[in-house]
Amino acid sequence: MSKKNKNKHKTKQGAKKPHPPIEKEVASKDVEEPISSSKEVAASKEEVTSTSSKEAVASSSKEDTPRQVPPETRPKASKGALHEVEGIVGLSSQEVARETTAGRTNAVKRETSRTYQGIILSNLFNVFNLVVFLIAAVLVALYFIFGDKRTLYDSLAIGTVALVNSVISMVQEIRAKIALDKIIALSRSMSSVIREGRSLDIPMDDIVVGDVVFLKRGDQVPVDGEVLASRHCEVDESLLTGESEYIFKDHGQTVLSGSFCVAGTALIRAEKVGLNSYIHKLAKEVRSYKRFVSPLQRSIDRLVQVMIALAVILGVLVVGRALADYLLKGGVVGATSLPASIPTSAAVASAIQEIAIETTRSVASIVTSMVPIGLILLSTVAFALGVFRISRQGALIQKLNAVESFAHIDTLCMDKTGTLTKNELKLAEVSPLEDSLSELGMRSLLAAFSHGASDQNATLVAIAQTEPAPDFSVLEEIPFNSKEKYSGMALQLEKTASAGKGLASWEGRTVRLVMGAYEKLRPAFTEDAQKRGDALLDAKRGLRNLTFACVPREDGDFRELVKERKAGSLQLLGIFSLVDDIRPDIGAVLARFGERGIRLKIISGDAAETVQAVARASSWQEDTERVITGAELDTMTPAQIGEAAQRYSLFARVSPQNKKDLIESLQTQKRYVAMVGDGVNDVLALKQAQLGVAMGAGNRMSKDVSDIVLLNNDFTIMPQVFEEGETIIGNVQSSAKLFLTKNIYAALLILATGFLGLAFPFVPRHVTIIGFFSISIPALLITFTNRMSDVPSRFLRDVLRFTTISGAMIGGAALVSYFVSLVVFRQSVEVARVALLTQIVLLSLLNFLIIVGRDQMLTLLRKNWELSAFAFGFAVLYFVLLFVVTRIELLSGLASFLELRSLSLREVGLALGLSFAVGSAMILTHRQILRNERLLEQQAQETSSLE
């Protein structure tokens, strides 16, 4: 490496337990040739320079999201990278190729959704399709036995519709999967490995057996392996063992995949990768593949099961009635209507044939009208398309069930940095409190600390970008820890340190520096220093203030002296302040959450004054006078924490456990909580919340445990993401109402006509027409036009109430049309069935408008004229189809195929009149119910706010 750097750091030899910090090398064309011999490695220990990390990982007194350090402002001072100090070269390219060819890589097949094979099989060979194709086969067999074309046409109609619906669902789901796979491929997790002496960033899946993996704070351990070198490395194994305490890992110890590095750095050798690693073996032992069923999907499955059971019951009743008729009439059903010239045996045969054909057609009608399997297919497509649309907003859904959470979130907890602020820290003020230290001198020491730290975070990067470092060597380092909220470093300032750096009285000294939260370090200062520090902080309220101190003693263990924090054990050098600009549009975003009834809470590791100032600058909607601190929470009982969580909205200086406790308390109060965070100290809270949201630039640990990742680090898209998620749920619910309304009126008509002794009301081809005009196309329109309706709190209750009312009204009107046409007008069964079909199509299209419009239907239709145009156009299309095919001789074959008959003006008039009367009643009834429910919800919210 180059030795021309004027600010090079020299690794001091002979110091007690030297701990050169770990520095990640970035492989590029400018990097020197790899270290390939032990001599070169030894030489590198004497004097080494290295490029700084391309990316600063989030961590400070508050966990910050990492930011790129521009090349011209990167710390110029260098020091020995750990793999160089330890003489670790890593695998060669030939060894990597050999392991990859042998399949010993960390690649594990991860599906972002169902596999292509799974999509095809589930759409083509579901229970509904199998039953439909079985019935179609029986109908075809009857055609070959009896030669009746009706059975052949019926089989073609129901088989073709089932196949077309399956293909449409299949194509849409595959398209969404392809798009989503591309997005996820771009956001694959990366790992740092040492190969041929260089540090490289590679996809986690590309790690091979024998690779040397570099771990830094915030990284997930990607493989099982042995620790080759450690610099105060601590890992969190809570995801594997449930143990919340951090575990120190030293040379020779084993780390397991699925754990996270929460402090320090380490190098590990990959021993078990891919499916052989601990995390994947654990997953395999705990469960084989198990499809997650969300509450919404469970509700849909329950409805489908009920409808299947009802269809079976109706089918048994129809078959039983046919057998009873045949037996009661001596086996000659229909024979009396045959000419006398036909022998009795022929009459019996004809009767048996008619019974077999009509019974099979009736059963086919029941199955196609009663089983809403299309709802399952449509909901699957709706979820897949919705996830894709959300990804285009800039958010990646990592868990499909997260989509459902959007409809239920009523509390949003957030970390301050990166959400309300831009996360672009700048060093604003440096205020020394030590007489022997000038502002320039304190800036120089801060620069040395920031340049020498192995764990670069946004705070240190902000300092390094503005302050040049003196010449120094790193002797020891205490990495930052989220619980303790401080870090430390022992430095040897060189003789040249005073040159223009304000360190004349400090040159050549060994200084042990500490940086962290004032509240954490305050007990270690003298009483006089505490007074000066308190006064200075009062004058700097609203800024992000951090404390800079040193250990005055030169003897004793550095870590223990800092940890015990006895009065006078630390010397207060000063306080420095940083600023992070507020997002310009955050006020409008918070207002949108307020309009949706979502309560907001800031849960931050920053000082109370900083949190308070940021909240006020963000036009915070709730109380900003009272801020609860982590120290207060630590003294509270669970009941008191719950009361504080419910009552207050600002929380400061909280620990990771405090964050988790607050969210858990809210959940015990039946709140549905989302958490937005980006750092290691947010992980427990992200895991605990019903919906975890991480920033795309956050550390890997927070992203891996989150349900959603904001790829562009833009919190302001959250309202749009929530709306998109609610749209998905609303669309599925609207589709459920369409499908189940048909089930209700179909069941009522079958039971009513059976009770009245009338002919079966449906034929399979009419069921197909009903499905096309009033179910399938309207449901697809709802799904693909992204229309959002209000999302009720209870899916089953709302759907069953709506469909019971609409189904009963539509079924009643259709029964009147059928009865009047058949009995009063004395039309044939074929004509009466067409009258019933017409009535159902008209009222079902009106029912579609009620579903999408809810209690504001007329207003909606004025603003969205295309919806009413669709309903009106489909009604016209139906009448055109009906009159054209039944009145034009050339189309008589099509009329015969569809089993359509010409209707007289009085039958059409009856259908239109009933549609107007019953439709008006449907609109008024649903609107009144919805308005009453909304009034009750408002009263409940007002009561809750008063409490």
N, C-alpha and C positions, 0 to 999 in steps of 0.2 A: 504494500500500500504506500501511497505517497507520504513523504515525510516533510513536505514543504509547507504544511499548514502552520501558520504562525501561532495559532492557539491550540496546539496539540496538547493532549492530556498524557501525562506520563504515569504509567502504572508503577506505583512506589513499591520497590522491592524491600523485603525485610520487615515490613510492617506486620504487626500482630494480626493474624487472620485477615489478610487483605481480601476484599470482596469486590473485584472489578464488576461494575454493573453490566448487565447483558444489553447488547445493542444489536438490533437486527440489521443485517446487511441487505441491500437491495441489489439483486442481480441485474446488471445492465452491461452495455458494451464498455462502459468506463471502469468497471470493476477489475481489479488486478487478477492475475492468474491464480487459480486455486492453490491452497497450501497442500503440498503433496509429500512433504517429508517431515520427519520429526525435528530436524534441524531448523527448518523454516518455522515450525510451530514454536520451538523454543525461542527463536529470535522474535517471534511475534509477541512473546510475553514481555520483552524488554521495552518495546516501543511500538505501539500499534495505533493506527488511525482507521476509522471506518465511517461510512456514510450513515446518517441518522435514519431513523425509521420513516418510511413513506407516510405512515398514518399514526396519529396519536390516539391511543385507546382511552376511552372515557373513564376518568377517575380523578377525583380531587376531594375537597371537603364535601362537595356534592358531585355525584357521578355525572360527568359531562360526556356528550357525544364527541367522537373523534373528528378531527378536521385535518385536511391536507396542509402540510407545511410547505409553503413555496420554497423552491430551491435556493433563492437568493437570501432567504431568511432562516434557513435551517441552521441549527447549532453547528458552528465550525469546529468546536473542540471535540476531539475524538478520544476513544479509549478502547481497550481490548474487548472484542466480542467474546462471549462465553465459550463458544466452540473453539475459538482461537486460543484462549487462555488454557482450556482443558485439552487442547491438542486433538479435537474431534473433527474429522474430515467428512464423515458420512459416506453414503454409497456413491459409486461412480455411475455414469450413464449406462455402462454396459451391465452393471449389476441391477440397476433399476429395470432395464429392458428384460433381463432374464426373469426377474420376479414377476413382472407384468405378464410376460408370456406364459408363465406357470400358473397364472391366475391368483397369485397371492397378493391381491390388492385390497384396498378398503372399500371397494365399490359394492354397494348393496342396492338391489333393485328397489327403488322407491317410487310408488305410484302416487301422482297428485290427485288422482281420482280412480275410477274403475279402469281396468285394463281394456284394450280394444276388444279382446275376446269376451271379456265380461259384459261390455256394453252390448255387443251383438247378441250374445246368448240370452241376456236378461230381457232384451227387447223382443227377440223373436220367440223364445221358448219359455215364456212365462205361463203361469197357470191359466190365465184367461185365454191366451192364444191356443194353448193345447186343447182346452175345452171347446173353443170355437171351431178349431180345425177338426176335432173329433165329430162335432155335430155336423159340420160341413161334409165330412166323409160319409156320415150316415145318410144325409140328404142325397148325396150323389148315388149311394147304394140304392136308395129308394127309387131314384130316377131309373136306374138300370133294371130294377125289379118290376116297377109299375109303369115306367114310361111317362110319368107326369113331369112336365117341364117346370112346374112351379118349384119343385124341390131342387132342380138343377140351378134355377135362377137364384133361389134363396142361398144355396151354398156358395155361388159365385159372389153374391152381394156381401154376405157376412165375412167370407174368407178374404175378399179383396180389401174391404175396409179395415179389417184387423191388420192385414199385412201393410197397407199404406200407412196407417197410424204408427206402426212399429218402425217402419223405415224412416219416417219423418223424425220421430224421437231419436232414433239411432244416429241419423246424420247430424242433427243439431248438437247432440251430446258429444259426438266425436269432434265436431268443429270446435266446440268450446274447450275440449280436452287438449287439442293440438295447440290452440292459442295459449292456454294456461301452462302447458308443458314448456313452451318457449320462454315464457316469462320467468318461470321458476328456474329454468336452466341458467338464466342470466344472473340469478341471485344465489347461486350455489355457495355454500360455505367454503372458505379458503383456510388453509393451514400453512404454517411456515415450517420448512424442512431444511436440513443442512445436507447438501450434496456437493461433493468435490470441494469442500471448504467454503462454499458460498451458501448464503441464506436465500431461499427461493419461496415465493408464494405460489402454492399449487392448490387445485381443488382437493377437498378432503378425501374424495373418492380415489384420488390418484396416489395416495400413500401406499407404500409397499412394505412387506416384512423386511426389517433391518433398517428402515429409514430412521433418521434422527429428527425428531419433531421438536420444534421450539415452542414452548408455552410461555405466554405472558398473561398478565392479569386480564380477566374477562374472557379468556379462551376456553372453549370446551375441549376436553381431552378426547381426541378422535379415535384413539386405539388403546389397547392394553399394552403396557410396556414398563421397562425398568428405568428409573431415574439415573441418568449418567452424570448430571451436574445440577445443583440447585442453588439458587440465591434467594433464601427465605421463602421458598415456594410453599403456599398453603392451598389446599383444594377443598371444595365443597362437594361432599358425596351424598347430600340429602336426597337427590333424585334416585339414588340407588339403595341407600340404606335407611333413609328417613332421619339420619343423625344430622342435627342442625349445626353442630360445632365444626369449625374448620380444622383440617388435619394437616400438620406439617409433613412435608415430604423431603427426605434427604437422599443423598447418593445411595444407590443400591435398593431403595424401596420401590414398590410397585404402585403404579397409578392405573385406574380402571377407566375405560371409555364410559362416557355419560356423566363423569364428574367434571367440575369446572375449577380452573385456576382463579383464585380470588385474591391472591397476594403474591408478590415476588415473581420469579421467573425460573424456568428449568428447561433442561434438555432431556428427552426420553427416547429410548430406542423402541421402535414398534415391534412387538413380539406376536400379538394376536390382532388380526385385522378382519374387517368385513363381518361375515356371519360367525366367525370364531371369537369375536370380541365379546366382552362381558355383557355389554348393554344389549346386544342382539341375542345372546344366549338367554339372558334374563327375560327378554320379551317373548322368546319362543317358549320358555318354560311356563311363564305366567299365562300366556294365551296363544293359541294358534290363531289364524286369521279370524277376526270377528267383526262383522259389519256393525259400525256404530249406528244406533237408531236414536235419533233425536226425539224430543217430545212431540214435535210436529209430525214427524214421520210415523211415530207410534200412534198418534191420533188417526192419521190417514189409514194406516194398516188396520186399526181397530174398526174403522168405518167400513172398509172393504170386507173384512171378515164378517161383519154383521150383514152386509148386503149379500154376500155369497150364501150365508146361512138362510136368509130370507128367500133367495132365488131357489135354493134347494127345496125349501118348504113349498113354495108356489109350484115348482115343477112336479113335486110329488102329488100335490092337490090336483093339478091338471091331468096327470096320468091316471090318478085314482078316479077322477070323474069320468074319463073316457072309458075305463074298464067297467065302472058301475053302469054307465049307460048301455054298454054292450051286453052285460050280463042281465040287467033288468029287462031288456027288450028281447031276450031270448036269442041274442046273437044275430039279430037281423036289423040292426040299426040302419035306418035309411032305406030299407027294402020297400016300405010302403010307398015311397015316392017314386019307385021305379015302374016302368011300363009293365003291364001284366004279362007281356010276351016273354019277359026275362025270367028264367027259371029261378027258383028260390036259392039254389046253390050259388048261382051267379050273383044274386042280390047280396047274399052273405059275404061272398068274396069281395064285392064292391064296397060293402060296408066296412069290412076289415081294412081294406086298402085306404078308405077315406079316414078311418080312425087313426091308422098308422101315420099317414101323411100329415093330417092336421095336428095330431098330438106332437109329432116331431117338430113341426113348424112352430107350434106354441112354445115348446121347451126352448127352441132356438131363440124365439122372441124374448122369453124371460131372461135367458142368459145374457143376451146382447143389451137388454135394456136395464137389467138390475145390477150387473157386476161392473162397478166403476173402475176397472183396471186401468183405463186411460188416465185416470187421475194420478195414479202412481207414476206412470210414464211421464206425464206432463210435469209433475212436481220435480222429478229427477232432472228433466231438461231445464225447468225454471231455475233450480239451484245451480246447475252447471253454467247456464248463461249469466246468471246473476253474479257468480264468482268471477267470471270473465269480465263483466262490466265493471265490477269493483276494482279489478286489477288495472283497468284502463284509467281509473281515477288516481292510481298511484299507490294502491294498497294491495298487498299480497295476502290472500287468505290461506293460512297454513292448515287449518282444521275446518272441515266443511260445517260442522255443527256450530261454528262461530257465527255463521250467517244468521242463524235463528236468534242469537243473543241480541242482535240489533233491535229486534222488536220489543225487548223486555228491559233494556237498560234504563234505570231511573237515577243512577248515581255515577258520576264520572270523576274518578280521582286521577290527578296528574302530577307529575313532577314539573317544577317550574321551568327548568332549562330545556330548551328545544321545543317547548309547547307554547308558553306565553312569550318566551324570548327567542331570539334568532340563534342562540348558541354560538355567538361570535364574540368571544371574550377579548377584552382589550385592557391592558394595564393602564389604570387611570391615575392613581396617586401612590407615592411611596413616602411614608412618614416615619423616619427613624425616631426612636425613643432612648437610644443609648448615646451618651455624650461623645464617646470616642468614635462614633460612626456617623459620617455625613450621609446625605441623601444619595450622593454618587457612590459612596462606599456600599451602602445597603443595596443599591441597584446592582452593583458588581457581585455582591455575595448572592443575591437572588439569581443572577444570571448563571453563576457557577453551579448553584443548586439545580436550576432548571436544565442546564446543559448536561450535567452529570447524572441526572436521574435515569434509571433504566426503564422506568414505567412512565412514559411520556403521556401526560393528559392535557386537556384544553388549558388549564391554568398555567402549567409549565410552558406550553407552547406559546401562549400569549406573552409570557415574559421573554422567552428565547427569541421571539420575533423582533423585540424592540431593544434588548440589552445585550451588548457584547460581553463575553466572559473573560475573566483573567486566566492566567496559567495556573493550573491546579491538577492534583491527582486525587482520585477517589480511593478512600481507604475502607470505608464501610457504608452500608446503606440499609435503612429500615424502610421497606416498601410501604406504600400507602395501604391502609386497611379501612374498609367501610365502617367497621364497628368503632375503631379508635379515632378515626378522622384526623390522622396526622401521618407524616412521613419524616424520615430523618436521613442525614448524610454526614459522614465524617470526611473532611477534605484537608488535604495538605496544600496550602497556598505556597506557590513558588516565590523565589526571591524577586522575580520580575513582576509580581502581582500588583505592586503599587503604581506602576507606570501608567499615569492618567486614569487610574481606576478608583482613586480615593481610599486606598487600602494601605497607606504608608505604615500605619501602626500595626497592621495585621500580616504583613508579608513574612513569609517563612513559617507561619504558625500552622498548627493543626487545630482546626476548628470543627466542632461537632454541632451541626445546624439542625433545627427542627422547624417544620412548616405545618400549619394546621388550623383547626377551628379555635377561635379565642376561648370559647366556653370550655373546651376540653383541656386546654393548656393553662388556663388562668390559675388553677390551684397551685401550680408549680412556681409562680412568680412571687416575689416579695410583696408585702402589703403596699409599699410605695409604688412599685411597678404596676400593681393591679389598679391603683387609683389613676395613674397616668393613662393606662390602657383603657379603662372605663370612660374617662373623659374624652379620649380621642375617638372612641367608638361612638359616643353620643353625638359628636360633631360630624360623623360620617354615616349617619343613619341613611338607609336606602341603597348604599353601595354594597358590593360583595366584598366583605373585608376578611382578610386572612392574617394570621399571626406569624411573625418570623422571630425565632429565638435561638439561643445556643446553650450548650451545657458548659457552665464556667469551669467545672473540674476537668482536669486532664487525665485523671485516673478513674478506675471503675468501669463496669460494663455499660456501654453506651445504651443498649436496649433497656436495661433495668433502670438506669437513671431516668430515662424518659418515661418509662412505664409507671414508676412509683409516684411521680408528680408531687413530691413534697415541697412545701414552701421554700423557695430559694434554690431549688434544684435546677431551675432554668432561668436564664437571663433574657429578659424581653428586649429584643433588638429594635422592634418596630412593627408597624402594621401597614400592609399594602392593600390597595383597593382595586377591584376590577369592575368593569361595566359590561353589561350584555343588553343590547338594545331590544326593546319590546317590538314584537311583530306589529306592523302598522294596521293590520286588519283584524287583530285579535278581539277587539271589542265587539265587532259585528258577529264574530264566530261564537263568542260566549253568549251573546244575546239570542242567537238561534237555538243554542242548547236550552236556554231559559224558556223560550217559547214552546219547546217540546216537553217541558216539565222535568228536565233532567237537572238534578242538583249537582253542583260542582264543588270540588275540594282540591286544594293544593296540599300535597304531602311532600315536603322538601327537606333536604339535608342542610340547606342554607340557614343563615341566621334569621331570627324572627323579623328584624327590621327590614332585611332584604326582601323576604317573602311579602311582607306587608306593602312595601313600596311598589313592588312589581304588580301585585294584585290591584292596587289603586290605579296605577298607570295603565292597566289593562281594562279599565272600566268594569271591575269585578262586580257581579250582580248581587253578591251577598255581603254579609257583615265583614268588615276588614279591621275593626277595632281590637278584636281579641285574637291573639295567636297562641295556640297551644304548642308547647315545646316537648321534645322527646324526654327531657328530664322530668317534666310533669307527668307524662304518660307512664314513666317507669315507676312512679309512686302510686299510681291509681289501681284500683281493683278492676276486674273485668267489667263490672256493672258501670263503674265510673268512666271507663274507656268508651263503653257503648254510648253513654250519655253525651260525652264530649264529641264522639264521632257523628252523632245525630245532630247535635246543636251547632257546632262550629264548622267553619269551612277552611280555615288556614292552620297548617301544622308545620312547624319548623324544627330544625336540628333533630330530626327523627332518624332512628337507626333502621336498618332493614327489618328487624323484628317488630319495631313500632309500626312500620307501614303494613306489615302483614296483620298485626293485631287490629289495626283500625278497620281494615277491609273485612276481617272476620267478624268484627263487632257489627258492622253495617249489615252483613249478611244474616246475622242472627236476628236482625230487625226486619227481615224479609225484604231487604233492599237487593236489587240486582245490579251488581257493581262492575264497572269497567275500569281498568287501570292502564295509564299511559306512562311508559318509562323507557329508559335507554341504557341503564347502567347495571353493574353488579349489585348495587344496593337496592335495586328495584325488583330483583328476580323473585324474592319470596312473595312480594305483593302481586307480581304478574301471574305467578302460579296460583295464588289464592283467589284472585278475582275470577268472576264468571267469564269475563272477556279481557284477555291480556293483549295490549297493543304496544309494540316496540318500534322505535325509530330505525330506519334502514341503516343509518350510520352508527347506531348503538353497538355496544360490544356483542360478541357472538352469543354469550350466555343469555342475555336478555332476549335476543331474537329467537333463540332455539326453544325457549319455554313459552313464547307468546303465541296467541292465536292469529294475530294479524301483524304484519310488518308494513310500516309506512315507508315505501321504497325511496321516496324523494324527501324524507325527513320533514314533511310539511303537515303540521298538526291542523292547519286551517282546512284541510280537505275532510276532516272527520265528520262534520255535519252532512256532507254529500255522501260519504261512505255509509253513514248511518241511514240516510234516506234510501240509498240503493238497497241496503240490506232489508229495510222495512218493506220496500217495494216487492222484493222477492217473496217475503212472507205474505204480504197482501195479495199478490198475484196467485199464490198457491191457495189461499183461502177463498178467493173469488172463484177460481176454477173448481174448488171443492163444492161450492154452492151450486154451480152449474150442473155438475155431474150428479150430485145427490138429490137435487130437485127432481131430476128425471126419475131417479129411483123411487122417490116418494109417490109421484103421481102414477108411475107404472104399477107399483104395488097396489095402490088404491083402486085403479081401474080393473086390474085382474081380479081382485077380491070382490069388487062391486058387481062386475058383470057376471061373475060366477054365482054370487048370491042371488042376483036377479034372474038367473037362468038364460042370460044372453050369450051370444056367440063370443068367442075369444076376441078381444079388441085389437090385437096387434098381429101383424105378419112381419117376418124378419126384414123384408125390404123396406117397410115403413119405418121400422126401428133405425135402419141405416139412414134414411132420409132425415129423421128427427136428429140423429147424431150429427149429421153433416151441417144442417141449417141452424141448430140451436145449441149444440154442445161443442163439437170439435173445433170448428172455425172460430166461434166466439172465444173459446178458451185459448186458442193459439194467438188471437188478437190481443187478449189480455197479457199473455206472456211476452210477446215480442214487441209490443208497443210500450212496454215499461210503464204502464199506468199504475199509480199508487193509490190505494184506498186506505182508509183508516184501519189500523191493525187492532183488533179487539184483544183484550187481555186473555180471554179463554176461547181457544179455537173450537173445541167440540160444542160448547154451549152456543156460541154464535152461529156456527154452521147448522146445527140441528134445529135451532129456533127458526132461522131463516128458511131452511128447506122445508120444514114442516108446514109453515104458513104458505109459501109459494107452491109447494107440491100439492097441498090440499086444495088450493084455489084453482090451480091449473087442472088438476085431476077432476075436480067437480065440474068445471066448465066443459072439459072434454067429454065427461060422462053425459052431460045434458045434450051436447051436440050429437053424440052417438045414439042416445036413447030417442031423441026427437026424430032423427033421420031414419032410424030403424023401425020405430013403433008408430010415431005420429005421421011422418011423411011416407011410411011404408016403403022405404027404399031397401035395396038388397044389402046384404052384409058387406059386400065389397064397397058400395057407395058410402055406407055408414062409417066404415073404417077410414075412408078418405076424409069425410067430414071431421072425424075425431083427429086425424092427422093434421088437418088444417088448423083446427083450434089449438092444438099443442104447439105447432110451429109459431103461430102469432104470439101467443102468450109467453112462450119461451124466449123469444126475441125481446119482448118487453121486460121479462125477468132479467135478461142480460143487462139492460140499461139500468134497472134498479140496483143491480149488484155493483156496477162501476160507479153509479152516481150516489148511492146510499141516500141520506136524507137531503142532499143538495143536488138531486138529479136534474132538475130544470136548469139550475145555474150551470152545472157541469156541461149539459148538452148545448147551452148557448156558447160556452167558451170552447168546447171540443165538438164542433159540429160533425166531425168525421165519425164519431161514435153513433150518433143518431142517424147519420147518412148510411152507415153500415147496416144498422137494424132495419131501417126503412128499405134500403136496397135489397137486402136479403128477403124481406117479406114480398117485395115486388117480384124478385127472381123466382120465388116459390110459386106465386100465382101465374107467372109467365110459363114456367115449366108445366104447371098443372093444366092450364088451358091450351097450351100449344100441343102437348103430346096427346091430349084427349080429344082435341077438335080437328087436328090435321090427320088425314087418312094415312099419309106417308109415314107418320110417326106412331102409328098404332102399335107397331112392334115394341117400341120403347115404352109406350104406355102399358102394354101387357107385361113387359119385363119389370117395370116399377110397381105394377099392380095399382095403377092410378085409374080412377074413373071420373067422368065429368060430373061436376056439381051444378045444381040448379041455382038460380039467383037467390031463392029463399034460403038455401043452405049456406051460401056465401054470406048473405045478410045476417043470418043467425050467428055465424062465426065472428063476423065483424062486431055485431052488437054485443055479444058475450065478451069479446076481447076488450071492448071499451069499458063495459060495466065492471067486469072482474079485474081488469088491469088497473082501473081507478082505485078499486078497493085494495089491491095489492100495494099500490104506491102509498096510499094514505096510511095503511096499517104499518108497513115497514118504516115509514118516516116517523110516525108517532113513537114507535118502539125505540128507534135509534135516538130520537131527541130526548126521550125520558131517560135512557141509559146515559147519554152525555151529561144531562143535568145531574144525575146521581154521581157521576164521576167527578164533576166539578165541585159538588158539595163535599165529596170525600177528600179531594185535594185541599180545599179550603180548611176543612177540619184538621187535616194532617199538618198544614202549615201553621195553624194556630197552636197546635200541640208542640 
